[in-house]
Amino acid sequence: MNRVPTMPAMHIRLLCLLCWLLATPAAQAAIDVLDRMDITYGVDESTIHIHLNIPVSYKLHAPERTGDLLRIFVEPLPSPGSAADVLLGRESIQWSADSRIPLVDVTYEGQGFGNTTINLRFQKEVEFEIPNPADFRTLDVIIKHPNTGKHDIRDTRPRIEANPRPDTEASPRGQGVPATGATLSFPYVVNLASSIQPFILENLPRLEEFKTYRLYTTLFDKNGKTWHRLRLGFFKSSADANATMNKLIRHYPHAWVAKVSTNERMQSGETMLVGTSLTAAAAGAADTDARVKPAVTKAKPESQRNLPPQQHRSAAISAERLDALMEEARQKMTAEDYSGAIRIYTKVSLSAENRYSQDALEFLGLARERKAQQAQAKLVYRKYLERYPDGEGAERVRQRLVALVTARKEPREKLRTPQARSSQQASGWNVFGGLSQFYRRDESTTGLDEDDEVTTVTQSSLDTNMDMTARRRSDDYDIRARFTGGYLHDFLDDGVNSDTTVSSMYFDAQNTKHELSMRLGRQSRSSGGVLGRFDGLLLGFPLGKKFSVSAVGGYPVESSTDSPETDRYFYGLTLAADGFAKGWDANIFAIEQRMEGLTDRRAIGGELRYFNPSLSFFSLIDYDIHYNELNIGQFLGNWILPDKTTINLTLDYRNSPILTTRNALTGQGVDSLDDLQDNFSDSEIFDLARDRTPTSKLVTLGVSRPLHEKLQISGDVTVTNLSDTDESGDVEATVGTGTDYFYNLQLIGSNLIKTGDITILGLRYADTDDRGITSLTFNMRYPFNRKLRINPRFRADYRKNRDDDTDQMIYRPSLRLSYQAMRKLRLEAELGGEYSDREIVDGSTKDRSYYFNIGYRSDF
């Protein structure tokens, strides 16, 4: 990420640019699918959080484990504010790659039923994992950090082993190995449970399996909160792990089997619950003395005895005891009893994650430093920065570490001069994003091989787009400003179709300590009754531990090319309950929308969500109490079977478009309700709105599963129906589509020819009232070398037109090239065409078209 030299300069540049773009006549899509991205950094792995504005169901991803391009296949729910049943188009979020997460951008590509992907592009090959999403509006991608072999503070930690056996020894039934250093060849574990609270040893059941295998905990972050996983390992195969899981299912009904990284296996001894912790607990419980074997702890070499203890977490300490310990440590620091302070801060930092963990680790380093243990202090500071890389605490620790490394002798007060503080504040803002420019030309020829052959240039344009984010984070705040927009210059017809787009432009601030949030500006939302993009304000604040309230108000935006319109506005309130029962979240909302003095929409509704590792669903109801009609009813379900088969079900019923009073303008030849009131009463206008609003129904059932490490298959069936509309107000009735059927089958291969390649073969059939279309598709991404990527694609359609009983063949070949010219500059070019041959009663017609698209993408 680039650092901004001075905050005022950044403000001026950002403000000038955004004001110019917003002042230009202004969006195409009704909603942005991609909202934002966050990254939670960890020592062995980090997690990319992709936040979406619409719910999606995860189907599969390719390749399975490693690559520089990750394709995630999803099934999106139709956008609440869209008249279309399928979210089509392409949009991206740029990211500034770093050494730990070499992510370049995330791209959404919607290409129709069963063919929607979210793609992550990296600067180099990475190892990844995608857990089953717990939130349908968030996708998490875990990036594994490679073992660099450098000396690390983790290397000084003692290895704790229970019931050690040789590497080659297995249990009599071959079910697993006990907790030893030999776990490298036994990669499977049983994930017993996940909890927002740390697992306390005394609360766990006393099970025989806990004495045979290693029981340990791991941490992961979700939605800004740290979760704890309780795991048992290790097992040579998933079948062995499942056999043990079945014995424990009565105690842990939501257990599941996972394959874990080498780093996790190697470090599991540091977070064991069976070992020294269990032995200590058992010593005070007479009924368990005979059943718990003492742990075997390797002695620490003399040279390491003064090094700081690390990741091994003991059982949780009560809040009252933590308060007392931290106060005692503060007094010892004041009294210059640094040895005593070190003992206390070590104990707190090794306890289960708590509100003092971060401070205890920082003060542990400070105590080591003041005791003149510079080497140990540097190790603690480095560990602190690994765990907490951002915020004011990180800046303080980074300064102390720099002072130690450079052996500076100035007092600590001199480290933070006014100039240094100003520089720190300036560098606290990160600005990153991307700029792209593409020239596109389309040319079509009709009536080939005929006397009246005509060639027409249908497009010649230069499309410039920018995605920019400015962000500042501290211990208590997360502040960001984002702009996404562009300018399309049309070289045809004297540029009359040139346009400026502003998809998003907002200021977002969150107080992480008090869980307060605010977003002001152009933004997108599909919950709380909001129907897509709007200009306005969103506020959020907590009500206790499990409840929160959000308030929203603003002006709907039909298109990203629109300027703010104040004659139509809305306001609403949402009450959310997160985790009101295990695995369950819900919210309810009320919203009012007005237009030119009339009620445009007045609705109530809510969402209900459920999640466990194998089964999850999302449902939404939006009911208009002004029109007494159901506007939206949605259900999205996801079921993952033990053999990794994924089953997706989507149900969608809606008014299409959503029923609003504005629909009454359709076909009337006027632009405002005021004009309409010259000829119709208010009640008649409401009736016109009903008559102009058809209903749509959609059902999709999909199944996907891996066939091989390099091969996956996915198939789905979609059924849609759009109703008729009535005649009224001198506007003729319209005929619906009837019931249409769409069948889709895909075979996805990765690393088939060369590491990093992805090949997708597709077979589709569309059965509609007026035609039947059979399609064969081919899409391959091939890494020619480290810099050049080749993407050939081909599609062939055979159409049987039922209205005139004619046949038609359509061929669409294309080739896309991507060349990484510099670290932050990528050149792209695409050439494609379409050839159509249609048999008619008295002969045939042939058409041809081609296009090329060439440009660059630059990250900053």
N, C-alpha and C positions, 0 to 999 in steps of 0.2 A: 504493500500500500504506500502511496506517496503521501508525504507529510506536507501540509500546507504551511508556507513560511510564516504568515501572520494571519490571525483570525479576522481582522477588519478587511484585509484585502480579499480573503475568501468570501466574506459576506457580500462585498460590493460586486464581485464578479458573478456570484451565484444569483444575487437579486436582479442585476441588470439582465442577465440572460433569461431568467424565468419571466420577468415582467414583459420582455419583448415578445416572447413566444405566446404568453397568455393574451396579450393585447391583439395579436394577429387573429383573424377570423378563425374560430376554433371549431367526436372520437369515433372511430369507426365501430368497433365492437361495443356492446352494451356493458361489458365488464372485462377487467383484466383478470386472467386466470392466475398468474403468478403475483403474489403479494410482496413477499420479501424473503430474505435468507438470513440465517444466523448460523454461527459455528460455535460449538462448545468444545474447547480444546482440552485434551487429556494427555497423560504421559504416554500410554501405549496406543491409544486410539482417540480420535476426535470425531464429532458427529456434526454433519451438515443438516440443518433443519430447513426444509423448503416449505414455506407457509403459502397456502393457496387461498383464493377467494371463493372457490367452489368445492364441494365435496367430490372426492374421487375414490374409486375402489382399486386397490393394488391387485394386479393380475400376475405379472412375472417380470423378471429383468434379465438382461443379457449384456455382456457375458456374466457368468455365474459369480466369479470371484475377483478377477483382475482385468485391468485394461485402462486405456486412456480415454475411452468413451463408454459411458454407461447409459443404456436405454432402459427406462422403466415404463412398462406397458400398463396403462391405467384405463379404467372405465369411468368417465366423468358423468355426474348428474347434469341434466340440462340446467342452464343458467336461469334463475328465477325471473330475471328481467328480460329474457330473450324470447322472441317469437319463434326462433329456430329450435329444433329438437336436438341438434348436435352442435357442439362448440368446435367450430372450424377455425383455422388460422395458425399463425406462428408468432410467438413472442419470447423475449429473452430477458434475463437479468444478468448483467455483467458482474464479475467478481475480480478482485485483485489477488492473484495467486501469491502464496508464500511457500517457504520451504516445507512446511508441515502439511498444508492443504493446497496442492497445486491446481486448484479449481480455477477455470477460466470463465465459464458461463453455464447457466442453466436455461434450457430452451423447451418451451411447450410447443408441440406440434399436433394439432387436431386435424385428422384427415378423414373423418367419417366413422361410422359404426365399427367398433372392434379394431380401430387403427389409430389410437391416440397414444402418444409417448411423451414422457418428460426426460430429456437428455442432459446428462452432465458431461462436460468436456474438461479434461485435465491436460496440463502441460506435459505430463509424463505418466507412465503406467503406475497405477496405485492398486492396492488390495482393498476391497470393500465388502460390506455386508449390509443387507437391508432387513431390519426387523419388521415383523408384522405391524403395520401402522395402528396406533391406538387412537388416533384422531384423523378422521377422514379429510380434514383440511390441512394436514401436515404429513409430509414424507420425510423420514429420517434416513440418512445414509451414513453408516459408520465407516470411517477411513482408518485402516490399520497403519500404524507407524512402523517402518522397518527398524530392525535392530541394527543400529549404526556401529556397534562395537566400541563406542567411546566410553571412557570411565564415567560412571553415573553414580549418583548417591545411592541408588537402589543396590549397587553391587556390595555395599558394606553391610547389608542387613543379614541377620542370621537366618538360616533355613530351619524351619520347625517341621519335624516329621513325626508321624504317628504310625506305629506298626510297620517299620520299614522292611522292604523285601528287595531282592536283587532285581535288576532291570528285566531280566528274562523270565522272571517267575510270574505266573498267572494263578488266579484262584482255581480251585478244583473244577468249577463249572465254567471257567473261562469268562466270568461276568465282569471282571474289571481288575484294577490294581489298587492297592492301598495308596495312601498319600505318601509318595516318596519322590526323590529327584528323577525317577524313571517315568514320570508322567508325560514326557515328550512324545512317546509312541502310543499314547492312549488319549485321543483327542476329544472324547465325548463326555458330557456331563448331564446331570439331571438338574434343570432349573426348577427348584421346588416352589419358590414363591417370590413375588416382587412387592415391595412396600415403600411408602414414602417415609416410614419410620425405620430406624435401624433395628436389626434383629437382636433381641436381648437373649442371651444364652439361657437364662433361667426359665424363659417362657417356651422354650422348644421342647417337644416330646423327646423322651429318652428311648431312642430307637437303636436296634442292633446294627443297622446299616451305618449309623453315624460313627460306630467304633471301628468299622471295617474300611470305610472309604473316607476321603477328605471332605469335610464340611467347611465351606468358606463363603465369603461374601464378596460381591463386586459392586461398583457404583456406576450409574449412568444418569445422564441429564435429559429431562424431557420438559418442554415448555417452561424452562427457567428453574425447574425444581430438581433436586438430587434424589434419585430413587436408589433403593438397595435391592440387590438380588441375592437370594440364598441358594447356593449350588452345592451339589454332591458329585464327586468324581474320584477317579477317572476311569473310563471304559474304553476298551479297544474298538468296539463297534457300536453302532446305534441300536442293534438288536440287544446287546448286553445291557446298555443303558435303559432301554425300554423295559427289560425284564425286571430290573431293580425299581424303576419308576412304578410299575404295576403293583409292587409290594407296598409302596408308600402312598398310593393314590387315595387311601382312606384319610390319611393325615393331610395330604396336599393335593386336593382334587384338581387344581389348575396347573399341575406340574407338566413340564415338557422337556424334550431332549434337544440339546444344542451341541454343535461342534465349535470348540473354542480355540483361540489362537495359542500359539506356542508361548507368547509372553504371559498370557493369563495363567497358563498351566505352571510356568516357572515361578510365578509370583504368588500363587495361591497359598503357599505356606505362610505368607506374611499377613493374610487376612483370615486365617483359620479360626473357626469357633471350637472345633474339636482339637484339643492340644493343650497348651498351657491354660487357656481360658476355661475349658471344660473341666480340666483337672482341678483348678481352683474352685470352681463352682461345686464340683462333686465333693470336695473335702468338707464342705459344710452341710452336706446332705447325706445322712446315714444310709438312706435306701438306695443310693447309687454308687456307694464306695466300691462295692464288689464288681460293678459292671464297667467302670470307666478306667481305662488303662492310662497311666501317665504318659505325657508326651516326651519325645526325645528331642532335645534341643542341642544343636551343635554349639560348642563353645566358640566364643568370638576371639579371634587372635588379639594378642596384646596390643598390636598396632592399631586395632580398630575399636578398642573399647571406649574411646572418647568421641567416636563419630556419632552423629545424631541418629537416634532411632527413626525408622521410616514408616512404611505404609501399614504395618501390622496394626489392625484396629482391635482394641479390647472392647468389652461389653460397654453399653451406654452408661454414662454417669448422669445422675439426676440433675435437673436444672438448678436446684438449691445448692447441691454440692459443687457444681461448676462455678456458680457465683462465688462461693467461699474460697475455692481454689484460686481463682483469678485474683481475688482481693488479697489473698495470702502471698501470691507471687508478686503482686504490685508492691506490697510492703517490703518483701525481700529485695526487690530491685532498688527501692529507695534506700534500704539499709546496706546496699552494696553486697548483699549475700547472693552472689550470682550463682553459686553452686546450688543453693536451695531453689532459686528461681528456675534454673535449668531443669531440675527434677520435676517441678510442678508443671512447667510449660510442656515438657515432654509427655507427661501423663495426659494432659488435656488434648494435646495434638494427636496422641495415639488412641484416644477414646473414639467411639463412634461419632460420625460427623455431627457437629453441634454448632451453635451460634458463635462459639469462641474459637473454633478450629483455625480459622484464618489468622486471627490476632495472636493466638498462642504460638503459631509457627513463626510469625514475624518477630515476636518478642523472644522466642527461643534463639533465633539468630542474633538478636541484639544482645542477649545475655552472654552468648558465646563470644561475641565480639568484645564486649566490655571485660570479659575474663581473659582477654588476649588469646583466645583460641581462634585465630583468624581462619585457619584451614577448615575447621568445623563450621564456622560461621558462614563461609562461602558456600559450603555444601548445603546448608539449611536455606540460604537465600536462593540458591539455584532451584532447590526443590519447591520453594514458595512460588517462584515465577513459573514453574511448570504447572503447578496446580491453579494459580490465580494470576494469569498473564495480563489482566487488564485492571484498570481502576487506580485510585489514588494510592492505595497500599502498594500496588505493584511498582508505581513510580518511586515511592520512598525506598523500597527494597532494592530496586534497580540502582538508585543512587548510592546506597550503601555498598552494594556489590562492586560497582565501578570503583568506588573509593578504595576498597580492599584490594581489588585486582591491580590497580595502578599504584598501590602502596602510598597513597597520599597521606600526609600527616596533619592536614588542617583539621581544626575542630569541626564537628558535624554541622554546627550552625553555619559555617562558611560554605557548606555544600549548596545551600539554597539561598543564593543571593537574589535580590529583586529581579535581576536580569534572567537568572536561571528559572525562577518561578514563572516569569512571563513566557520564557521559551517553552516550559513544560505545559503551560496552559494552551499555548498555540499548537504544540505538537499533539495535544490531547484530541484534536479533531483529525479524523481520517477522511479523506475524500477519494473515492474510487468510482469506477464505472467504465463506460465504453462509448466510442463514437464509430458509426458506420456510414458508408456512402456506397450506393449501388446504382449503376446505370442499367436500365432494362429497356429492351426493344422487342416488340411483338409484331409479327407480320403474318397475315393469312391470305390464302389464295383459294377462291371458290371456282367451281366449274372447270376443273382440270380437264385437259384434252378436248375442250369445247371452244367454240368460236367466241363466246362471251366470257372467257376467263378474266377474273378480276382479282387484282392483288391490292391489299389495303394494309397500311401501317396502323395497327390498333393501339399501340402504346409506345411512347418514347419519353422516358422520364428519368429524373435523378432523385433518388430517395435518400435523404439524410436523416439519421436518427441518433439520439443520444439518451443514455441511461446513466444518471449520476446520483450518487448518494454521498452525503456528508454525515458523519457519525461521530458522536463523542460518548464515551462510557466512563462511569466512575463506580465506586462501591454502591452508591444509592441510585444512580440515574443512568438511563440509556436514552440518548437523544439522537434523532436523525432527521435529516431533510432529504427528500428524494424527488427527482424530476425524471420523467420518461416522456419523450415526445420527439417530434421531428417535423421536417418540411419536405413535401413532395412537389418538385418542380416539373410541370408538364410542358414538354416542348411542342406539343400539338396545339392547334387552334389558338395560337398566341398566348398559351399558358392559362386559359380561362379555368381549367380544372386543377390548377395548382392549389395546394392546401397545406395548412399547418395543423398538426395534431398535438394535443396535450393529453396523454393517457393518464398520467398521475403527476401531481405536484402538491406535496404536503409536508407539514412539519409534524413530527411524532415525538412525544416525550413520555417516558415511563419512569415512575419512582418505584424501583424494585423493592425497596425496603417496606414501603406502605402499600404496594400493589396498586398504585394510582396510574392512570394512563390518559393520554390526550392525543388526538390526531386532528389536525386542521388543514383543510385544503381539498384538492381534487383527489379522490380515493375511490376504491371499489369495495363492495361488501355484499354478501349474499345471506346474511343472517339478521335476526332482529327485525324482519319485515322489509329490509332495504333491498331494492331490486336492481342492484348493480352499481354503476358509477354515479357519483354525485359530488357536488361542491358543498362542503359543510364541515361540521364539527362532530367528533365522536369522543365521549368521555366515559371513563370506567373507574369504578372504585369498589373496594371489598365491603361485604357485610358479614363479618365473622370469618371463620376459617374456610367454610365450604360454599358461601354464597357471595355473589357480586352483582352489581347493578351497572348497566351502561345506558347512557342517554345519547341520542343522535338527532341531528337536525341539519337540514340543508336543502339544496336544489337539485333535482334529478338531472342527469346529463345523458341525453339520448345518444350522442356521438362524441368521440374525442376531438372532432373538428368544431364542436360547439363552444361558444363563449358562455359564461354564466348567465342563466336566465332566472329572473326573480319572480316571474308571474306564476310559477309552480313551485311549491315547497312542501316539505314534510317534517314531521318530528315524531319521535317514538322513544319507548322505554323498554328495556329488556332486563329480566331477572334471571340469573344463571345459577345453577346448583352443580358444582363440580364434585364428583365423588360422593353424592348423597347416599349411595349404597355402593357396595363393592363392584367396580366395573361400570357403574352407571353415571351418566351426566345428563343434564337437561336444562332447557331454558324456556321461558314464556315471554311473549312480547305483545305490545299494543302499538299501533302506528296510525297516524292520520296524515293524509296528503290532500292538499288544497290546490285548486287551479282557478284563477280569475273569480274568486268568491264562491265557487261551488266545491262540494266534496268530490275530490278526484278518486280517493280510495280511503277506506277506513277498515283496518284489519286487525285481527288477533290471531295468535298461533303460537307455535313453539317447536322445539327440536327435542328429540329423545335419542340418546346414544348409549350403546353398550359395547364393552370390549373385554375379551379375554384372549390369551395367545392364539386360540384356534377359531374363535367365532366372534364376529363383531357386526354391528349394524348401525345405520343412521336413518332417522326418519324426520320428516318435516311436514307440518300442517300450516297452511295460510288460509284463513277464512275471512272473507269480506263481510262485515256486519252491516255495511251500508246497502250492499246489493243482495245480502243474504245468499251468497254463493261461495262454494269452495273454489279458491283461486289455485292453490297448489296442494297436492298430496304426493309426497315422495318417500321412497324406501330404497335404501342401498345396503345390501348384505354381503358379507365376505366370510367364507368358511374355508379353513385350511386343514386338510386331512393329514394324518401322520406320514403318508408317503409323499408329502409336499404338493399334492393336488390342491388347486385353489378353485373354489366355486364362487361365482359372483352372480348376484341377482339385483336387477334394477327395475323398480316400478315407478312410473311417473304419470300423474294425472294433473292437467293444468288447463287454465284458460290460456289460449295462445293467439295473440299476446295477452298478458295479464289484464284482467278486467279493470279498466279505469274509465272515468268519464271522458277523458281525452279521446278514447276510441270512437266517440260519436262524430268526430271530425272526418273520419274515413269516408271518402267519396262525396263530400259535401262541397268541395271547392272553396272552402274558407280555412283560415289559419288559426282562428281563435274562437273560444266559446262565446265571447261577447257578440261576435257576428252571428253565431248560430242562434243566440237568444232572440235575434230579430224575427225569427220565423218559428221557433219552437219554445214551448214552456220548459221549465227545469225538469219536470217529470218526463216529458217527451224526450228530452236530451238524454236522460238516464236510460230510457228504453232504447234509444238509438245506440247507445254504448253497448248494451246487452246484445243487440242484434248484429253488431259488427264484430263480435268476439266469439270465435269458434273454440271448441275444446279439443285438446290433443291427449292421446293415450300412448304410452310407450312401455314395453316390457322387454328386458334383455336378460338372457340367461347365458352365462359364459363359464367355460371350464378350461383350465390350463394346468399343465404339469410337465416336469422334466422327464425326458426319455433317456437322457444320458448326460454326462457332465458337460458336453458341448452341444446338446440338442434339446430343444423344448418345443412343445406343441400347445396351441391355443385355439379354441373355437368358441363361437357364440351364435345365438339366434336372437334376432330383434324383430318385434312386431310393433307397428305403429298404426295409428288411426287419427285422422283429422276430420272433424265434423263439418256439416254445412253451416251456412249463416242464412238468416232470414232477410227477406226483402222489406224495406221500410224507408221512409224519408226520401223517396225517389232514388234510392240506391238498390241495385239489383241484388238478388240472392247469389251466393257463391256455392259451388259444389265442392264438397270435401274430397279427400283422397281415397276414401274407403280404407280397407285394411291392407297394409303393405308388409311384406316379409323380407328380411335380409339375413342371409347366412354367410358366415365368415369363418375361414379356417386358415391358420398360419403355422408355418414351421420355421422356428428361429434357431439358427446355428451360430456358434461363436468359436473362434480360433480353429476353424476348419482347415484353412490353407496356411495361415500365418497367424502368429499371436497378435491379437488386436483386431482381427477381422470379424465382421458381423454380417450374416446373410439372412434375409427374410424372404420366404416364398409364401405367397398368398393365393387363395382361391375363394372367390366370393360369388354369390348369386343374389340378385335383387328381383323379387317377384312383386310387381306393382300392377295397378289397374290398367295402365296404358302400355307397359313394356316389361320384358324380362331381360335382365342383363347378367351375363356370365363374364367374370373378370379373372384374369390370371396376372399376378404381379410378382415382380422380382426387384429386390432392393439389396444392394451389397455395399458395404463400406470396407475398403481394403487399404491398409497402411503400406504404401509403396516403399517409403523409407521413414526416417525419423521426422521429416518435415512435410512430406507430401501425402495427402489422403485422397483416394479416388473413390467416387461414389456413383457407379452406374446403376440406372433404374430402368425398368421396362414394365409397361402395362398394356395388355390387350383386352379389349371389350368386344363381346359379341352381343348385339342388341336385336331382340325380336320385337318390333314395333307393332302393337296389337291394333292400334287405331287404323292403320292403312295396310296391315299385313305385309310389311317390308322387313328386310334384313339389313343389318349394318355392321361393319367391322371397323374398329377404331384402334390404332396403334400409337402408343405414346412412349418413345425412347427418350432418355435424357442422361447427361453425364455432368456430375458436379466435381470440381477440383478444389482442394483446400491446401494452401501452401503457407507454412509458418515462416514468414520471411525474417522476422525478428522476434524477440521474446514476447513483445506485446503488440505485434503487428501480424495480422493474418490476411492473406490475399485469397479471394474466392472467385470462382467463375463457374457458370452453369450454362449449358447449351442443351436445348431440348426441342421437341417438335411433336406434331400430331398429324396422322394421316388417316382419313376417313373414306370409306368406300361403301356407299349405300345403294342397294338394289331397289329400284322402283318398278312400277308397272311397265313403263315403256323404255327401260334401260337402266342406267345407273348414274349416280352423281359422285364425284370425287372432290374432296377438299383437302387442303394441306395448310399447315401453319408451323411456324417455328418461333423460338424466342432465345435470347441470350441475356444473361444477367451477370455483370462483372463489377467487382468493387473490393472494399477492404473493411476490416474491423480492427479497431485499435483500442486497446485497454489502457487505462491509466489509474 
